[in-house]
Amino acid sequence: MKIDLKQLTASHHASVPFSETIDLREETLYGAKPFQSPVQISGEISNESGILRLRGTIKAIYSTACARCLKPLDILLTAEADTVLTDDPEAEEEDDLFVLTGDSVDPADVLVPELILQVQMTYLCKEDCKGLCPHCGADRNVTDCGCEKKQIDPRFAALHALLKSDEGEQ
């Protein structure tokens, strides 16, 4: 949804509300396409004494998996933006400015990057998730697999054998 800014620049205290559902199903993060539900954006663009300002909110369901047990998770993400719109190309370095390339703006161009910044690299199904057994693959939250808790790394097996032989000689 493009919003024409010409009508806003004509009046010093005008505002244009926006609300729409956008599709981010093709957006790829960390090798997956996590936004399979519609994404809601809403807010307004206002002219405050000659300064155009976009204030908005974006809400989405982020589909991922627990980093320890691989259980599917749906995380509600919400991001807000309060950004000044400018046509000065040298202002690109500023964090709270969005550089316009014409006489219109798509609020999704401002809000989607804010949503992406809210995504964490890993999520857990619960704080004390026990994860999967590294040997048999059983979910330790559901069952105790009986695998030995202390496994010797095969690269150190020869060193472990030397330590055991030293213990036997004493």
Backbone bond lengths (Angstrom), bond angles and torsions (degrees), N, CA, C in turn:
res aa  C-N    CA-C-N  psi(-1)  N-CA   C-N-CA  omega(-1)  CA-C   N-CA-C  phi
1 M - - - 1.438 - - 1.524 107.86 -
2 K 1.301 115.55 111.64 1.463 121.10 176.21 1.521 108.71 -88.63
3 I 1.321 115.64 135.70 1.460 120.80 177.18 1.523 107.99 -111.11
4 D 1.326 115.52 123.61 1.459 121.43 -179.80 1.529 108.54 -75.00
5 L 1.320 116.57 126.34 1.459 121.49 -176.10 1.528 113.28 -93.58
6 K 1.321 118.65 -5.59 1.464 121.54 -178.30 1.525 111.30 -61.62
7 Q 1.338 116.53 -41.95 1.472 119.53 -179.21 1.529 111.56 -68.53
8 L 1.326 117.14 -28.13 1.470 120.45 178.64 1.521 111.93 -75.14
9 T 1.308 117.26 -37.76 1.461 120.08 -177.57 1.524 111.81 -71.15
10 A 1.329 117.70 -19.16 1.464 120.98 179.83 1.527 112.17 -75.48
11 S 1.311 117.73 -28.45 1.464 121.47 -177.94 1.523 109.52 -119.01
12 H 1.348 117.08 134.44 1.461 120.85 -174.15 1.527 115.13 -77.72
13 H 1.314 118.89 -11.00 1.463 119.47 -179.97 1.522 111.52 -134.67
14 A 1.314 116.60 35.08 1.462 121.25 -179.96 1.526 109.70 -92.06
15 S 1.320 115.15 156.74 1.463 119.54 175.12 1.522 109.02 -145.47
16 V 1.330 115.19 151.06 1.455 121.93 179.20 1.528 107.51 -126.56
17 P 1.337 117.53 114.09 1.465 119.07 177.15 1.533 109.96 -78.24
18 F 1.332 115.69 154.98 1.462 120.43 174.88 1.526 109.12 -141.19
19 S 1.300 114.82 150.55 1.461 122.33 176.65 1.519 106.21 -159.67
20 E 1.325 116.02 127.39 1.454 118.97 179.23 1.518 110.60 -159.64
21 T 1.304 114.91 164.64 1.454 123.33 174.83 1.520 106.47 -108.71
22 I 1.330 115.62 129.39 1.465 119.50 -179.88 1.529 109.31 -118.53
23 D 1.319 115.16 161.38 1.456 122.14 -177.22 1.532 108.97 -110.21
24 L 1.325 115.98 117.00 1.469 120.92 178.08 1.531 111.39 -115.88
25 R 1.328 116.94 24.92 1.470 119.90 -176.97 1.521 113.21 -61.38
26 E 1.314 118.23 -25.71 1.468 120.87 -178.67 1.530 112.89 -91.68
27 E 1.328 117.17 -3.21 1.472 121.60 178.84 1.532 108.91 -70.34
28 T 1.333 117.23 127.07 1.464 122.15 -177.88 1.518 110.14 -108.48
29 L 1.353 115.43 128.54 1.464 122.59 175.33 1.519 108.95 -132.83
30 Y 1.313 117.19 129.51 1.461 122.52 178.03 1.531 111.44 52.25
31 G 1.315 117.38 37.52 1.456 122.01 176.26 1.520 115.13 79.63
32 A 1.315 118.65 8.28 1.464 121.74 -179.56 1.525 109.69 -130.47
33 K 1.313 115.39 167.19 1.469 121.87 175.80 1.526 107.29 -112.45
34 P 1.354 116.95 87.59 1.464 120.69 -168.83 1.528 116.94 -84.42
35 F 1.315 118.97 -10.21 1.470 120.60 -176.89 1.526 109.17 -102.05
36 Q 1.327 117.27 81.03 1.453 121.51 -177.88 1.521 112.49 -94.00
37 S 1.315 117.91 -9.71 1.466 122.38 176.60 1.527 108.72 -102.29
38 P 1.329 117.77 157.42 1.465 120.28 176.60 1.532 111.30 -61.12
39 V 1.312 115.86 145.49 1.459 123.13 -178.09 1.526 108.04 -106.83
40 Q 1.337 116.35 131.44 1.463 121.83 -177.61 1.527 110.70 -99.92
41 I 1.331 116.61 130.85 1.462 120.65 172.13 1.525 108.36 -124.89
42 S 1.331 115.34 146.44 1.465 120.29 177.51 1.522 108.57 -157.08
43 G 1.317 115.21 159.65 1.458 120.42 178.92 1.508 111.08 155.17
44 E 1.342 114.74 -154.44 1.461 119.22 178.89 1.520 110.48 -153.67
45 I 1.317 113.68 154.21 1.462 121.52 172.35 1.520 105.55 -113.28
46 S 1.324 115.66 128.47 1.464 119.08 -176.62 1.524 110.39 -129.95
47 N 1.334 114.10 156.79 1.449 121.97 175.15 1.528 106.36 -106.77
48 E 1.304 115.87 111.68 1.466 121.21 -179.14 1.524 108.21 -110.09
49 S 1.311 115.66 91.51 1.469 123.08 -179.59 1.528 112.06 54.70
50 G 1.321 115.44 46.35 1.462 120.71 175.96 1.520 114.15 92.35
51 I 1.315 119.11 -4.41 1.469 122.73 178.80 1.524 107.99 -107.38
52 L 1.326 115.80 121.02 1.463 120.28 179.07 1.527 109.16 -83.90
53 R 1.317 116.27 129.96 1.464 121.48 -177.18 1.522 109.00 -131.29
54 L 1.324 115.54 132.86 1.457 121.99 175.67 1.527 108.32 -108.22
55 R 1.329 115.19 123.33 1.466 121.61 174.08 1.516 106.21 -120.24
56 G 1.334 115.99 126.92 1.451 117.42 -177.87 1.512 113.01 -158.89
57 T 1.331 113.72 168.77 1.454 122.82 179.62 1.521 108.55 -131.00
58 I 1.319 115.59 143.02 1.463 121.72 175.32 1.522 108.00 -128.84
59 K 1.343 115.57 135.06 1.469 121.68 -179.72 1.516 108.88 -128.87
60 A 1.342 115.59 135.81 1.460 120.17 -179.09 1.520 110.11 -150.50
61 I 1.327 115.40 156.74 1.454 122.49 171.99 1.529 106.29 -98.09
62 Y 1.335 115.23 121.71 1.469 122.15 -179.91 1.520 107.78 -100.69
63 S 1.327 117.42 112.32 1.461 122.56 -179.01 1.517 109.40 -92.68
64 T 1.338 115.18 122.68 1.460 121.07 -177.99 1.524 108.46 -148.32
65 A 1.312 117.35 -165.37 1.461 122.58 177.91 1.519 109.17 -132.72
66 C 1.325 115.53 151.92 1.461 120.95 176.77 1.531 108.40 -59.97
67 A 1.306 116.43 135.75 1.466 121.25 -177.40 1.525 112.51 -70.71
68 R 1.330 118.38 -15.74 1.467 120.97 -178.80 1.522 113.63 -104.86
69 C 1.352 117.29 -44.36 1.471 119.12 -174.57 1.535 113.33 -112.63
70 L 1.303 117.69 -3.03 1.466 124.62 177.54 1.527 114.55 67.35
71 K 1.331 117.41 17.20 1.466 121.78 175.94 1.529 108.58 -68.13
72 P 1.346 119.06 134.39 1.467 121.02 179.42 1.536 111.33 -62.79
73 L 1.326 115.78 139.16 1.461 121.91 -179.36 1.523 109.82 -131.14
74 D 1.314 116.13 144.04 1.462 122.81 171.00 1.523 107.09 -119.23
75 I 1.315 116.79 114.91 1.458 123.50 -175.88 1.528 108.22 -108.61
76 L 1.346 116.95 129.30 1.462 120.64 175.14 1.524 108.27 -82.93
77 L 1.309 116.30 118.65 1.471 121.90 177.84 1.524 108.87 -108.46
78 T 1.313 115.42 137.61 1.454 121.87 176.30 1.517 108.59 -133.26
79 A 1.302 116.49 135.04 1.463 120.80 177.16 1.523 108.34 -135.60
80 E 1.320 114.51 148.26 1.456 120.56 177.79 1.518 109.02 -123.87
81 A 1.318 114.95 151.35 1.459 120.67 177.71 1.519 109.56 -134.50
82 D 1.302 114.88 141.51 1.465 122.94 172.49 1.526 104.40 -135.16
83 T 1.331 115.77 94.31 1.457 121.98 -168.42 1.520 111.07 -124.73
84 V 1.314 115.32 139.81 1.463 121.68 174.16 1.526 107.56 -88.76
85 L 1.323 115.98 132.51 1.465 122.03 178.34 1.523 108.48 -95.46
86 T 1.325 115.93 130.26 1.459 120.57 -178.86 1.520 109.84 -138.55
87 D 1.321 115.74 157.54 1.460 119.73 175.43 1.528 111.42 -107.70
88 D 1.314 117.38 11.60 1.463 122.96 178.49 1.534 109.42 -82.77
89 P 1.343 118.85 110.30 1.474 120.43 -177.22 1.536 113.55 -66.42
90 E 1.315 117.65 -18.99 1.463 119.80 179.46 1.527 112.15 -80.62
91 A 1.301 118.19 -7.60 1.461 122.31 -179.07 1.530 112.31 -87.60
92 E 1.338 118.30 8.54 1.459 122.47 -177.18 1.522 113.27 -61.13
93 E 1.311 117.68 -25.43 1.454 122.06 -177.24 1.527 113.14 -74.29
94 E 1.306 118.11 -19.80 1.461 121.85 -176.26 1.529 110.91 -76.01
95 D 1.343 116.09 141.58 1.461 121.19 -178.04 1.517 113.84 -73.28
96 D 1.308 117.89 -39.87 1.462 120.35 -174.02 1.525 112.87 -98.25
97 L 1.335 117.45 23.17 1.464 122.11 177.61 1.523 109.84 -120.54
98 F 1.314 116.19 144.02 1.457 122.11 174.06 1.519 107.03 -121.36
99 V 1.315 116.60 123.40 1.464 121.68 -176.87 1.529 109.58 -85.62
100 L 1.322 115.27 123.54 1.459 122.18 179.43 1.521 109.98 -82.56
101 T 1.331 115.31 145.16 1.465 119.24 177.32 1.524 111.87 -109.28
102 G 1.320 117.81 1.36 1.465 121.95 179.47 1.514 109.92 -163.85
103 D 1.331 115.06 -155.19 1.463 121.02 -179.22 1.522 112.73 -95.37
104 S 1.330 117.51 11.53 1.459 120.50 179.25 1.524 109.36 -140.08
105 V 1.332 114.98 163.61 1.457 120.62 178.89 1.524 108.42 -141.27
106 D 1.321 115.53 143.06 1.462 121.62 172.53 1.525 106.75 -100.37
107 P 1.334 118.76 115.54 1.469 120.30 -178.77 1.535 113.45 -55.72
108 A 1.326 117.23 -28.62 1.465 120.61 178.39 1.528 110.97 -62.92
109 D 1.337 118.04 -31.76 1.468 120.88 178.70 1.519 111.85 -64.48
110 V 1.318 117.06 -26.18 1.466 121.93 178.67 1.525 110.62 -90.56
111 L 1.328 117.39 -41.35 1.460 121.40 -171.70 1.529 114.82 -82.92
112 V 1.328 118.84 -34.23 1.472 120.23 -178.81 1.524 111.91 -61.68
113 P 1.336 120.46 -44.60 1.477 118.47 175.85 1.532 112.85 -59.76
114 E 1.324 117.58 -33.57 1.468 120.31 176.78 1.528 110.39 -64.87
115 L 1.323 117.05 -38.31 1.463 121.22 177.12 1.523 111.13 -65.60
116 I 1.312 116.68 -44.10 1.465 121.57 -179.47 1.530 110.24 -60.83
117 L 1.321 117.46 -35.69 1.466 120.70 178.71 1.530 112.63 -67.86
118 Q 1.330 117.93 -19.87 1.462 121.63 179.11 1.530 112.58 -79.78
119 V 1.331 117.62 -16.66 1.462 121.36 -176.02 1.525 110.29 -73.72
120 Q 1.325 115.23 128.82 1.461 121.28 175.42 1.527 108.44 -89.10
121 M 1.334 116.29 159.40 1.464 119.01 -179.99 1.523 111.60 -70.32
122 T 1.342 117.35 -35.87 1.458 120.76 -179.31 1.527 110.00 -134.66
123 Y 1.320 114.84 150.49 1.456 122.98 174.45 1.521 108.07 -130.44
124 L 1.332 116.29 150.31 1.460 122.01 177.14 1.521 108.96 -116.71
125 C 1.343 116.37 146.21 1.468 120.26 178.77 1.524 110.14 -69.45
126 K 1.319 117.46 -31.69 1.461 123.91 173.41 1.523 107.40 -155.45
127 E 1.306 115.84 156.75 1.466 121.31 -173.54 1.527 112.52 -57.77
128 D 1.339 117.08 -38.55 1.461 120.37 -176.56 1.530 112.44 -102.64
129 C 1.321 117.80 33.77 1.461 122.12 178.65 1.527 109.20 -59.19
130 K 1.332 116.39 129.85 1.467 121.95 -177.63 1.519 112.60 -86.18
131 G 1.310 117.38 -16.25 1.454 121.21 176.43 1.513 113.66 78.70
132 L 1.325 115.31 -164.22 1.456 122.87 179.83 1.517 110.44 -99.19
133 C 1.334 116.34 147.90 1.464 120.69 175.07 1.530 107.50 -67.76
134 P 1.330 118.13 129.16 1.460 119.54 -178.43 1.530 113.43 -70.64
135 H 1.334 117.92 -11.00 1.467 120.34 -177.15 1.517 113.24 -102.42
136 C 1.339 117.91 -46.20 1.466 119.49 -177.98 1.525 112.60 -108.33
137 G 1.330 118.54 -14.25 1.459 122.19 177.66 1.513 114.99 84.74
138 A 1.326 118.58 7.33 1.462 121.55 -179.81 1.527 110.44 -70.50
139 D 1.320 116.11 146.91 1.460 121.38 176.71 1.523 107.63 -77.36
140 R 1.308 117.33 112.56 1.468 122.40 -176.66 1.528 112.64 -70.19
141 N 1.326 118.40 -14.68 1.464 121.45 175.13 1.527 110.95 -74.35
142 V 1.333 117.36 -26.48 1.447 122.81 -175.22 1.525 111.91 -97.61
143 T 1.324 117.14 -42.65 1.456 121.52 -173.69 1.521 111.31 -142.93
144 D 1.319 114.90 154.16 1.469 120.25 172.80 1.518 106.18 -95.76
145 C 1.299 117.36 111.39 1.459 121.48 -171.33 1.532 113.27 -73.38
146 G 1.301 118.75 -19.84 1.463 121.29 179.65 1.515 113.67 86.21
147 C 1.307 118.04 0.52 1.469 119.74 176.85 1.522 108.94 -66.48
148 E 1.318 115.09 148.56 1.460 119.67 179.64 1.527 108.50 -62.81
149 K 1.316 115.85 130.10 1.462 121.08 -176.08 1.518 111.51 -67.27
150 K 1.320 116.35 -39.51 1.459 119.89 -177.19 1.522 109.15 -102.04
151 Q 1.289 116.46 100.42 1.456 122.42 179.47 1.528 109.27 -99.98
152 I 1.293 116.28 141.83 1.461 121.47 178.05 1.526 108.37 -88.24
153 D 1.314 115.54 129.13 1.452 121.13 176.02 1.523 108.04 -62.11
154 P 1.338 119.08 127.86 1.462 120.86 -177.40 1.532 113.32 -57.27
155 R 1.311 116.82 -24.40 1.474 119.12 179.43 1.527 111.45 -71.16
156 F 1.342 116.51 -21.55 1.456 120.58 -179.47 1.526 112.58 -107.53
157 A 1.330 117.88 12.01 1.459 121.36 -177.26 1.531 111.49 -62.13
158 A 1.324 117.45 -40.48 1.466 120.38 179.58 1.527 110.71 -65.17
159 L 1.302 117.83 -40.12 1.465 121.60 177.58 1.523 110.21 -65.44
160 H 1.329 117.39 -40.00 1.466 121.35 178.16 1.533 110.72 -63.09
161 A 1.330 115.88 -40.05 1.478 119.98 177.80 1.524 110.57 -63.25
162 L 1.317 118.62 -39.69 1.475 122.05 177.48 1.521 110.95 -63.61
163 L 1.320 117.18 -42.08 1.462 120.82 178.94 1.525 110.80 -63.99
164 K 1.319 118.20 -40.69 1.466 121.65 179.18 1.521 110.60 -66.12
165 S 1.350 117.15 -38.85 1.469 119.38 179.53 1.516 111.20 -68.39
166 D 1.351 118.33 -33.61 1.459 121.60 177.01 1.523 111.03 -67.01
167 E 1.334 117.24 -36.76 1.463 121.82 178.81 1.521 110.81 -66.59
168 G 1.337 117.40 -35.85 1.460 121.67 -178.81 1.521 112.53 -72.34
169 E 1.324 119.98 -27.09 1.457 123.55 -178.19 1.518 112.61 -77.59
170 Q 1.290 118.79 -23.16 1.460 120.88 -175.74 1.478 112.61 -77.81
